[in-house]
Amino acid sequence: MLLRLASERATGALLRDRGTLYLVDGQVVHAESPAAPGLDVLLTAGGRLHADGWQEALREAGSYGRVGRYLVERGTVSGGELEICHLGALYDAAFFALSPSRGPSRFRYGVAHWIGPVRPVAAEAVERETLRRRELLARLWAHPGSDTAPVVRTGMVPGTRLAARHRAVLELADGVRTAGDIAHVLGRPAFHTLVDVHRLAAAGLVEPPRRPATPLPPPVFARAETFPDPDVALLRRLRDALEATL
């Protein structure tokens, strides 16, 4: 559907279960997914942009679809810095938005994103990069649902030496957070965090949390039927009546 919209030079929003891609004249100009940190998180995590500055840009330029341009014109970020960060956020969210899904895909014509023009990307390039990333994760550590499941530490192997970025991910693997949750905390792209999780899993340092065994239902025993106590007086009257007829 994405490639068909690109061939039609469509403008609007492609809505899928795990994210949304925004197109202008058939090119992808932005992407969002709940599983991936947004551009605001990536810009503010490193301290380059304060949260107040981001909120100001949204307030002043969001309704005009010029948030990116506003940040550059005010000197909050450079044009090159915004492009690099925006491309990272776009490919990151597109990876999740284009993941296999049973839900319907819908396209809303004419819908624009408030970030405004930064740097469009060909739909073919987005699809190609998404497939490359999916294959990379499968090569590192193939596990059904590993992209969305919480991960938990298995225990540090004595003598294991880890890079600082891997240690940071390992410390947050608590059996509750997913790779996307960890990415939000660290202010990193979710796909990069997934790569770290897959590498740690391949090394035996993290794993999806084991679900507790479902207890078996209690056995059902046949209940013996109970009957009320007989009416002794009635039985005696019946006996006397029968004897009188003999």
N, C-alpha and C positions, 0 to 999 in steps of 0.2 A: 504493500500500500504506500509506503514511503517513497519508493522509486516511481510509482505511478503518479503520485502527487508532484514529484520533482519534474517528471516529464510534462506535466500540465502547467508547470510554473505557478503552482498554487500558492496562495498566501492564507495563513491561518494557523490553527493549533491542532496537532494530531494527538488525541487523548487515548492513552492506554492504561492498563491496570496499575502499572508501577511508575508512571511518569508521563510527561507531556513534552512534545517537540514542537517548536514554533518555526514556521516557514515563512519566507518572503521570496516571492518569485521562484519557488521551488527549491530554494537553498535553506539549510537549517541555520537559524540565527540565534537560537537559544534552546536549552533543554532544562527540565526540572524533574526531580524525583524525590519522594520522601526518603528513599534509601541513601541519598547522596547529599553531603553538605552543599548548601547553596553558595553562590558567589560572595554573599555577605560574610559567611563563615570563613571562607578561604582568604578573604581580604583582611578581616579583622583578627584572625587567629594569630597572625605573626606580628600584630601591633602596628602594621602599616596604616590601617584605617581604624579609627575609633568607632564604636557603635553609634555614638552621637552623630558623627559625620555621615554614616550610612543612613540613619533615620532622617537627617536633614535633606539628603539627596532624594530620598523617597518622597518626602513631604513637598519639596519644591519642584521636582521634575517628574515624579512618578506618573501623574495624570497626563503628562505630555509625551510619555514614552521616551524620555531623554536622560535617564538616570546615569547611564554610562558617560554620556557626553558632559553632563553636569559635573561629575567627579573629576574629569580631565580638565575642563575649563577652569574649575576652582583650584586646580593644582593639588588636589587631594591625592591623586595617583597619576602616574605618567601614562601616556597613551599605550606605550609598549607593555607596561606592567599590567594594565587593564586587559589588553589583548591576551597575554599569556594566561592570566588567571581565568579569564572568561572562557578560553578554549579548554582549559583544564576542567572547568565546571561543566561545560557543554558535553564533552566526551564522557565525563564521569556519569552525569545524569542519563545520557543517551544509552549507556551500557545497560542500565536497569530498565529504562523505559522500553527498550527494544528486546528485553528478555522474553523467552517463550511464555505465552500466556493463553489461557482458554477464554479469557474475557474478550468482549468485542472491542474493536478499534473504531474510533469516531473522529471525524474531521470537522472542525468548526471554521468555516470560511470567514476571513476578514479579522480574526482575533489577533491582536498584537500584544507583545510582552512589554512591560514597563521599562525594561533595561534599555531598550532602544538599540539602534545599530552599533555594533562593535566590530565583529568580523564574521561574515557569513561563511559557512562550510558546505561543500557539495554533499548532497544526500548520499551519494555513492561512497564518499570518503567516510562518512559517519557509519554506514552499514559495514564497510570493510573493517574499520577499526573495532567495531563492536564484536564482530566475528573473531578477529585476531585475539582480542582480550579473552573471549570465552574459551578459545582453544588453549591459551596460555594457562589459564586457571586449571583446566582439565589436565594439562600435562604436569603441573606442579603437584596437584592432589585432587583426585576426582572423588567427590562425595556428593550424593544426592542432597540437595537442599543446603549445601554448605555456604551458599551466598547469603542466605537469609536466616540461618539457625544461629542461636547464641553459641558462644564458644567458652570453654572452661579450661583452666590450666590442668595439666596432668601431673605436674611436679617437675621442677628443674632437675635435669640430669646432671650429676656432679661433673664438674669440669667443662660444662657447655659454655662456650663463649658466644655472646650475641651482640649484634650491633645495637646501638642506642635506640634506633627506631623500632627494632624488634622487641627490646625490653619494654619500651613504652606500651606497645600493643599487648604484650604478655601480662603486664601488670593490670590491665583493664579487662582481661578475659576472666570474667567472674561467673560464667554460666547464665548470666542474665542479658548482658550486652551482646548484640550482633556486631558484625564487622562495621556496618553502617553506624551503629551507636558509638563504637570506638572512634570511628573517623570524625564524628561530630565533636566528641570530647577533645580530640587532638587537633582538630582543625585541618585535617588532611583529606585529600580525595578518597572517596570510599573504595574505588577500585584499587588504589595503591595499598590501602589497608587490607583489602581482600587478598592481595598478593602476599602481604606479610603473614596473614592468617594461614594461607595455604602452605607457605614455607614452614611456618611453625608446626602446622599439623603434620606435614611430611616428616618433620624431625621428631615427631612424637611428643611435642610440648603442649599442644592444645588439641581439643577434640570437642565435638558437639556434646552437650550434656546428656548423660544417660537418663532416660525416663524411668521412673520407678515402676517396677512390675505392677501391672494392674491386678489387684486382689481378685481371686476367684469368688463368684457369688456363693453364698452358703448353700449347701445341698438342700434340695427340696424333698422332704419325706412325705409319703402318702399319709394323710390323716385318717385315723380310724373314725368311722361314723359313730356318733353317740346317740343314744335314744333315751327318752325320758323314762323314769321309773314307772312300772305298770301300776294301774289303779287296782289295788288288791280287793277292795270292796266290790268293784264291778265284776271282777273275775269270779268271786264267790257267788254273786247273784246269777251269773251265767251258768256256773256249775250246778247250782240248785235247780235252775230251770231245766237243764238237760236231764238231771236225775229224775225230775217229776214226770217227764215224758216217757221214761223207760218202763 
